[in-house]
Amino acid sequence: MLRPGVFIMSDNESSKYRGRRAKIIATLGPASKDAETIEELFEAGADIFRLNFSHGSHDDHAKNIAIIRAIEKKLDRPVTILMDLQGPKLRVGTFKGDKAIIKPGAPFRLDLDPTPGDDKRVCLPHPEIFAALKVGSTLLVDDGHLRLKVKECGPDYAITEAVIAGGISNRKGVNVPDVTLPIPAMTEKDKADLQFGLSQGVDWVALSFVQRPEDVAEVRAAVRGKAGVLAKLEKPSALEHLDAIVDASDAVMVARGDLGVEMPLEQVPILQKRIIRACRKRGKPVVVATQMLDSMIKSPVPTRAEASDVATAIYDSADAVMLSAETAAGQFPVRAVTTMHRIIKQVEADEHYLSIMEASRLEPDHSSPGAITAAARQVAHTLKAAAIVTFTTSGTTTLRAARERPDAPIMCITPNIVAGRRLGLVWGVHAVVGDFIHSVDDIGDVAVNAAVASGIGHEGQALVITAGMPFGKVGSTNMVRVVWIGGETGAQ
């Protein structure tokens, strides 16, 4: 029987625990811009909504943010918003007749002349690229459909040879994989978008075109702690500074789209695992993105290979997996989220899943809070606890718990709505937001009531509580306590 608690929590079914650890990011777009569809996406399993600032106006994004916050209030559960900055877009100019055919082995010139191009030359209006090119450098046009090798270059031109030839048309994108470009990760457009997003209260900012840790430092200085900073790893140069970039970021995304263009495809799965391991070691959330259920843009069911791809990311212990065009422009946005939700739940129910988590368990962080958190995980495992309950103001205690990848779900109880929303990206975390704690004696009753109301625990099960004393002091995780749902005293 549920003991009288110190607060009353909503009995809204949508506020209950989803029953899975990995999170789902759904991108909003033309196929998912109305309130009804966005709510259906949330009900189907979307934990984070991504706003892609490569598309749409500030008015469009403001409307989506208002809808999300209204849903949050209606369903009594924090909902996470991720804004994705466009970053620099490198493109060729235009062509006579809008296109040209480049022949294999043929010389092809790139320069700063804005005159429409042909099969011999075209404008590349980016002097910073010419400044970085060397003989032997590679340029990839139109996602690698055209591959050019630099034979000669100067401050305002490059003469290349077509290694992979074919058609090229107006304003196709250009990738330069084997040089670090002297280009800041944030453009003027990004800076304006960022200020808009922060004024709207977004929870995470995703930074494109990260090449070095200084790029992350730049956006962090602009964000000033108002949101988490997520670095998208899509450039080979970023992988040369992987550890430093992870250290500088609050979270990381394996952006397999551009990464797969700029690097050999066969390396991408290996890099995905390497990036996840680096993030796990540091307790930083990691997202796997791009083409996860790509066929569902047009098909009501994914391919078997896509289902396996999602499953692999879950077995690798990614914090979140992302849907892009599937929910932004696809014909079956809600079905795509439902399908991803089902795949995740199936994997996490596999008897080998937890054994993989156990085998990949990290050495505890060498600190008092790290030791306390590791002990809480072990206690929860021994007691087969319904949940690990973290009381936190900043979210630090909860992040430590997630790093341990415990058997039990992590229920975060926080008075801070900002922390509750930001933790929506983190593996295993179910956040409950409210100012419930008035003394240390309250924590047992609060934990029990929240676990039952959220559908996480039932009578006779244990809850393992971690918290920092005194409350509100960041980084002070120093307490483990066990309470029993329905117990006489509620604590042992």
Buried (B, 14 or more C-beta within 10 A) or exposed (E): EBBEBBBEBBEEEBBBBBBBBBBBBBBBBEBBBEBEBBBBBBBBBBBBBBBBBEBBEBEBBBBBBEBBBBBBEEBBBBBBBBBBBBBBBBBBBBBEEEBBEBEEEEBBBBBBBEEBBBBEBBBBBBEBBBBBBEEEBBBBBBBBBBBBBBEEBEEEBBBBBBBBBBEBBBEBBBBBBBBBBEBBBBBEBBBEBBEBBBEBBBBBBBBBBBBBBBBBEBBBEBBEEBBBBBBBBBBBBBBEBBEBBBEBBBBBBBBBBBBBBBBEEEBBEEBBEBBBBBBBBBBBBBBBBBBBBBBBBEBEEBEEEBBEBBBBBBBBBBBBBBBBBBBBBBEBBBBBBBBBBBBBBBBBEEEEBBEBBEEBBBEBBEEEBBBBBBBBBBBBBEBEBBBBBBBBBBBBBBBBBBBBBBBBBBBBBBBBBBBBBBBBBBBBBBBBBBEBBEEBEBBBBBBBBBBBBBBBBEEEBBBBBBBBEEBBEEEBBBBBBBBBBBBEEBBE
